[in-house]
Amino acid sequence: MIRLKGRAASILIGLISLVSISTASAGIHPDPEAVPGEYIVKMKPQLRVQNYSVGTLAQTLNAYVKNTIPDLNLVVIKKSVLETQKSVIQQLSQNPYVQYAEPNFIYRISRTPNDPMLGQLWGMQNTGAKDTQGQDGTVGMDIGATQAWDIETGSENTLIAVIDTGIGYNTPDLKDNVWTNVAELNGKAGIDDDNNGIIDDIHGANFSDAAKPTGDPLDDHGHGSHCSGTIGARGDDGQGLVGVNWKTKIMGVKFLTADGSGSLEGAVLAINYATKMGAKIMSNSWGGGGFSQALLDAIKASNAAGALFVAAAGNESNNNDSNETYPASYDVPNVLSVAAIDNKGQLASFSNYGKTKVHVGAPGVNIVSVTTAGYESWSGTSMATPHVSGIAGLLASHFPQMTGVEIKQRIISTAKPDKFLARKVSSNGVANAYTALTNQVPAPDMNDPSYWAAAQQNISSDHPYLENSNKQWTVSVPGAKEMSLYFAKLETEDHYDTVEVYDGTGKLVQTLSGNNDDTYTDIISGDTAKIVLKSDNSVNTYGFDLTKISYR
């Protein structure tokens, strides 16, 4: 299933929190979660789904046909749960009419739990005030919204699809910015007036029951509304909150249920609907499953239509470069992957990252927006994603001729450098609405150690390191006031084996685990540091190579 990236304790944490029980210590990766017995089958071009009856398709595939998605030549089938996933996929792959087959993966929302609290929108304008959990902010560590609003506040001609749990289209903060399908509004009730396959889809569509889609995307969870509020809560109306866009049109495309989960089938239908209805921007704060060719095909179709596909990087503290997270990691030109930062500009402890597969950071910790329960403060890459979708909305409004790919490139190239994101995302920075609108490349962050003086070092652990290690090294740059250690390569068993960095007084500065190649440590006060490698008695990997020390 697919799940949201951010809310309630009952929801699994993470953009794709589908990998259930950790088996890292045994080196085993369980199969991604999927709907039992259900598969997505892509038919070869010589068999066009719309030209055949359900009975013929069922006979061809030797399975019950649950649904068809003619636009993408897909069939959703059900097989006995007694048949193993591997055997079903193998059987289908041998069918001469089948191009590919895959499980009907489950996806989940992407944000971490947080207690509801009304607070300042530090992501729009960070004055250094405390967030809803009492953490002092860093002045200016935001998306530059207040400066951007002097240039552009959004347009009702810009259509943004929030593919999620739906939208509170009657909520005061949102109702004036909700998209309306005029053909259905002025048509006959119970009739598919615009012939798009969905009846009475006045404000969007609902694919949470993929076999029985409806035209009512009303949010029954809160996650989709929270994302929508950040993108486009009505501005300058004297009430509630303001979104990145004061005016816009938000299309509610629901495929995630009240418990925050949904299927691959629903996700493909949702993206296909948003593409068909002309959404310029698609905001996706969800993830899960393994690689899906059907989902990839749906995103490719959105790219071909000129749309931008903004996706949450995920909440597993994972390096997406080495362990891909979907849909954020799909290699399609219009996919823009977003990590989360806190109000100091630090990469959120839960956020995924990746210097090639994740593109920008955005505010995602203790973010206040509107939900089905009122105003709440939530955290997650789910909350970071709509900040970037909102910036994309401003760009699309100000430069309507820009394609989705061009908007993506503009957001990446104008991101504001942030030392905490250097080599963690491809842009090395935070998406910024003002610099994006003015097409400015901000000055580098001189607190990034890569701009400091450097002393060469050659310290390496054993390759691989030994079991039950507790090995120490001390390094120094006499006279330095601050230092940062550079690891050209660092790989340990994630969460189990660690590299700890201490300053000269013995204070722990940082703990590194997993894949941290091409990484500078957090800033170390003084001219001396100690490195400690600790390992357990299983799964010993490369270790580390420390090649230089930056200092000032």
N, C-alpha and C positions, 0 to 999 in steps of 0.2 A: 504494500500500500504506500500511498504518499501521505506525508504529514506536514503540518505547518511547522514553522521554525520559530517557536517562541512561547507558548502559553502553558498554563495549568499543569499541575503535578501529574495528572493522568496522561499527559502527552509526552512522548519520548523526546528527550532533548536532541536537537540537531537537525540540520537541514535535511539529512537523510539518516534518520536514526533507526534505520531498518535492520542494521546488524545487531542482533539481539544480545546474546551472551558473549562476553569477551573470551576468546580462546587464543589470544596472542601468545600466551606463554607456551602453548603447544604448537604454534605456527600454523593454526588452522583458521580458515576464513569461511564461516558458514554461508549457505546460500542466502541471498537477499530475500526478504519477505515478499510473498506473492499470494494472490487470491487462490485458495486451494482448487486445483482442477481446471483453472481457467488459463487460456493462452491467446495471444494475439498473433494472427497469421497474415502475412503479406502474400497475396496471390501474384503470380507472374503476369506480365502485361497481356499475354494471350487469353487470360481469363479475367474479364472485367466483371467485378462483383455485381454491378448494377444490371448486368445482362442475364443473371441467373437467379432462379428461385432459391429460397432458403433450403428447400428439400434437396435440390441439386447440389448446393454447396455442402450440405450435411453429408450427403452420400460421397462427394468427392473427398471430403476431409475425414470421413468416418468418425463424426463427432456431432454433438448437439450444437447448433448455431445459436448463440445468445444474441449477437448483434452484428451489424455490418457498418463499416465506415467507408462508403463508396468513394469519397473524395480522395482517399489515400489507398484505395483498393485493399482494405483490411477486413478481416473477418475475426470476430471474437467467438471462441468456441469453449465448450465445457467437455471435459473428459472425466472418467472415473478417478476419484481421489486415490484409488488403490494402485493406479498406474504411477510409476515414478516420473518425476519431472524430466529426468534425463532420457528415459525411454520414449516419452511422448515427443520430446523435441527431436529425437533421432528418427522416429517414425515419420514425423511431418517433414523433416528435411529430405527424406527420400521420395516424397510425393512430387511427381513431375510438374505439378501446377503451383507448388509452394516456393516462394522466393526466400522467405525466412519465417521462423516461428520463435516465440519467446514467451516466458511466463507473464501473466498479468500482474506486474509488480505492484506493490503497495508503497505509497509515498506518505510523508508526514510533515507537519508544520515545523518551522525552524526557529523557535525562540525559547529561551530559558524562562522558568517561572519567576514571577516577581509579585510582591504585594501591590494592590492598587493604590495609587497616590497621585494626586494632581500636583504638578510641578511645572517648572519653566521648560520651554522648548529650547533646551540648550543646543540642539542640533541645528536650529535656525540661526540663533544668535547667542554665542557663548560669551557671557560677561565675566566669567570666573566664579559665578555663584554656585552654590551647592546643587547637586542633582537630587532626585527624590530619595536617594539613599544616603545623602549627607556628604558626598565626596565633592571637594572643591574642584572647580573646573579650571581650565587654562583659557585665558582670554583669546578669542579669535579662533579657537579650535571648533569650527562649525563648517557649514556648507556655504557660507557667504550669502545667505538668503536675503538679508536686509539690504545689502548693496545691490544684489541682483534685481530686487523689486523696483529699484529706480529705473531699470531698463525694461523689464518684462514681468508681468504678474500672471501670465497665462491667457489662454484663449478657449472659448467654447467650441472652436473648430478643431481642437486637438483631442483625439479619442484615445484614452488610456484604458486598457483592459487589466483589471485586477483579477488574476486567476488564482482562486483561493477558496475561502469558506462562504463567499458571497459578500453582499454589501448591505448595510442598513440604509436602504434607499429612502426611508421616511425620517431618518435621524436629522435633526435641525442642522448640524454641521455639514451634512453631506447632501441633503435632498436637492439643493439648488445646483449641485455640480454632478448629478447623476445623469448618465446618458439616457436618452429616450429614443426608441425606435418608432419614428413617426408613422410608418406604414402599419405597425401593429396597434399603436395608440388610436389611430383613426380608423382602424379596420373593424372587423366583426369578432366578437369574443368567441373563442373556440375554433377559430379559423387561422390557418397559417397564411396570413395575408401577403407576406413577402416571399413565400415559397423557399424559405431557407431550412426547412425541416423541423423548426421549433414553433410551437403554437403560442401566441400571445407573449413573445419575448420582448416586453416593453422596455425593461431596464437591463436586459442581459439574459443569461440562460443558466440552467441548473443541470449538471451532469453527475451529481453525486450518486444517483441511481442511473448508471450509464445506459442501461437497457430501456429506461423510461425517462428520457430527458424532459424537462419542463421549461417554461419561460419565466420561472420565478426564482431569481438568485438571492432571495432574502437571507441574510446572514443569521445563522442559528448558533454561532460559536463566539464571534467577536474578533477573530484574527483578521479576517478580510476587511472589516470595518476599520480596525486599527491601522492597517496598511493604507487603506483608502484615505483616512484622515490625514496622514502624513503627506500623501501625494496631493490631496486637493480638498481639505476642509475649506469651506467657503471663507474667503478673506474680506476684510473691510466691511463686515456686516454687523458689527457691534455685539457679537455673541460668540461664546465658545472658543474654539481653537482656529488657527489658520494653518493651511497646508502650504507646501512649497508653491503650489499654484493656487492663486486666489480664485481663478475661474478656470474650468476645464470641463471635460466630459468623461466621467468614469463609468466604464461598462463592467457590471458585475458578472463574472464568469465563475460560477460555483461548481467545483467537483469534489471538494473536501467536505465531509459530513460534520455533524455537531461534535463528534469526538476528535476531529482534526485529521482524519485519514481519508484517503481516496485511492482509486485504482489507476493503473496505467491506461486502461480503456477510457476512463473518465478524463484523464489528463490529455490524452490525444484528442478526444472530442472537444475539450475545452479550448485547446490551442487552435484546432481547426476552425472552431466557431469564431474565435477572435480574429483569425486571419480572414475568414470569409466576410466578416462584417466590417473589415477595414480598420482595425485597431492599429495605430501608429506605434504604440508602445505597449508591451506586455510586461507586467510586474509579477514576478514569481517567487514567493517566499515559502517554498516547499521543496521537498526532495525525497529521494529514496530509491530503492531497488538497485539492480545492477545496470550494466549497459543495455539500453533498449533501442533497437533499430527503428521501431515504430515511433518512439518519442523523438528520436533524432530526425526522422523523416518529417514529422509534424513541425519541428523547429526549422528545418531547412525550407519548408513551404512558407513559413512566416518570413524567413529571410528573403526568399524570392519575391515576396509581396512588399518588401521594403520596410518591414517592421523591425523594431528593436526588442530583443528578448533579454530583460534584466533578471538575473537569477541570484538568489542567496547562496553564498559560498558554503554555508553549513556551520554547525555548532559543535563539532566534535574535537576541536583543537587539532585538526588534521592538516597535514601538508597535502593539498590537492594535486601538487605536481607528481607526487609519488603514489598517491592513493586517491584515485579520481572519485569525485562526488557529483552525482547527477541530479538535475539537469545542468548544473553550473559548469561542469567540465566538458560538455560537448563542444567539439571543435567545429563550430559554425561561425561565420563572420559576424553575425548579429548578436551573439551571446556575450553579455557583459556581466561578469561575476563580481560580487560585492562582499567584502569582509566588514566586520563590525569593529568600531573603536569606542572608547569611553570618552568622558568629557575632558580628559587630559591628553587625548590623542593616542593613547596606548591601545595596541591591538587587544580586543576583549579576550579574556582568558578562555572563553569557549569558542572563539571564532576560528574557522578554518582559514588557511592562507595558502600562498603559492606564488612564487615570483614569476611564473609564466601563466598558470591557469587561473589565478585570481587577479583582477584588474585594478580595482580601487577599494579604498576603505570609505566608510560613512558612519555617522552616528548610529549606534545600535545598543547602547546600554542605558537603562532607565529613561526610556522614551515615552513621553505622555501623548496619548491620542484617544480618540473616541472608540468605544466598543459597544456591544449590546447591553452592557451593564453601566454605561456612563463613561467617565474619563478614568483611564487606568495607565499605569506606568509599566511597560514591559521591556524586556531585553531580548536580543537575538539578532542574527543576521537577517531575520525576517523584518526587523525594524530598520536595519541599515538599507535594505533593498529599496523600499519606497522613497527614501531620501533621494536616491540616484534616479529612480523612475520619475520623481518630481522634477529633478534637474533636466532630465530628458524632455519632460513636458514643456518646460520653459523654452528649451532650445527649439523644439518642434513648433511652438507658437511663434517664436521670433523669426525663425528661419524655416518656413513651411516647406521649402524645397529640399531640405536635407533628408537624406535617407537614414534608415536605422543604423546602418554601418557607419555613416558619416557622423551621426550623433555619438555613437560609441567612441569613435576615434577622437572626437573633440573632448569628450569627458575625460578620457585617459590622458591625452596630451596636455590638458590644462589642470590636472589634479595638483593640489597644493602639497608640496613635499612635507613629509612627516618622518622624523628620525626613527620612530617606532615601527613604521611600515617599510622602511628601506629594505629591499630584497625580500620583503614578505608579500608584496603585490607588485604587479608588473609596472605600474605607474610610480611606485614608491611613495604614494600619497593619498590624500583625501579628496574625493570629488567636490568640486566647488562651483556653485551656480554662477557667481560673478565672473570668475576667470573664464568659464566656459562660454558665457554670453559675449564676453569681450575678446575671446580667443587669445588670452594672455598665458604665457608660460611662466609660472611663478618662480622666484629666485630659489635656489637650493636651500635646504635646512642645514645651516652650518653646525648644528648640534649632531649631525650625522657623522659618526667617526670616520667614514670613508673620505671625508674632506680634511682630516687632521694629518699631522706628521705621522710617519710610520717607521717602526723599527722591525727589521726582519727577525723572525724566530723560526726554529725548526724543532718542534716538540710533537711527538706522536706516541699514541698508545700502541700496544701490541695489535697486530691485525691478523685475525680477530683478537679482541681482548679476552682475557682469561675468565673462567668462572670464579664467582665469589671474590671479585677484585675489590680492593679499597686502596687504590694507588694514587699518590699525590705528586704534584709538580709545583714549583714556585717560580714565578717570573717577575721581573722588575724592569722599570725604565727610570733610572735615578733622576730625580728632579721633576718628574711629571706630576701635575696636579690632578689629572684625570686620565684614565686609560680605558680602552676597549679591546678585548681579545678577538682576533679574527680566525675562525675555523674554516679552512678551505673545504674540509670534509668532516662531518660529524654524524655518525649513525650508531644508535644503540637500540636495544629492544625497547620499543615505545612503552612508557609508563613503568617499566620494570628495572631497566638499567639507566643510570643517570650520569651526567657530567655536571658537577657543582662548581660554582665560581665564588670565591670569597675575596674580600679586600684584605689589606694588610693588618687590620684589627681583628680579623676572624669573623667579620659579619658576612652572612650569606647574601650574595648579590643576585644570583640567578641559578636556576636549575634547568638544564637542557636534557631532553630525552627525545628519542625518535630520530627523524631525518632533519638535520639542521645544517646542511651544506651551505657554503657561502654565507656565513652568519657572523655578524659582530655581536658580542655580548652587550648587555646593559652596561651603562657607564659605571666604572669603578673609581671611587675616590682614592687619591694617593698614587704612589708609584710602584706598589707591590700587589700581586694577586696570587692566589693559590687555586689550583685546579685539582679536583678530586673525582676520580672515576670509580663508580660503585656498580657492581653487577651481582645478579643472583646466580643460581646454578643451572640456568638453561638459556638457550637461544642467544648465543654470543655472536654479535655482528662485527662490523668493521672497526668501530672505535672512533678515533679522531686524529686529524692533522691540524695543529696550530701553526700557522705560517707567518703571522705578523701581529704586532701590537700597535694600535693607533693611540696617539697620546697628544695632550696639549697642556 
